[in-house]
């Protein structure tokens, strides 16, 4: 179980309000994977090693319901790995649009309706 495998899996997890995956939104700040030495069966030959997966995840909006749904999607996706014993998610504040991937920027721009666009004219 590697950090890259986890990042790939997180592409299946979407923020319910923004309709983009958590990787494209730049919500994942840090991933740490460590063996769970206290997991049931730990140290018994033939029993697969379980891991603790710790994530730091930014909240992109103040919508607590959407954040809760997103974190449960992440948790459920990671429990899909047989090696996952525990998932710990720490929520962070301070997300900015600069964390978006270029693809996410394009997708968000395409979702805007013309009436949401604002034209700015310079005085001159």
Number of C-alpha atoms within 10 A of each C-alpha: 15 11 13 10 10 18 14 11 16 20 16 14 22 20 22 15 14 14 14 18 18 24 21 19 26 19 21 19 15 12 16 14 17 13 16 17 13 11 15 12 13 15 12 9 8 8 10 12 19 22 22 18 25 16 19 16 22 22 22 21 14 9 10 10 10 17 20 14 16 20 21 14 18 24 19 13 16 19 15 10 15 12 17 20 18 17 16 13 16 12 15 14 11 8 17 13 11 10 17 18 14 11 12 19 15 11 14 13 11 10 11 10 8 8 6 8 9 7 6 6 6 5 4 3
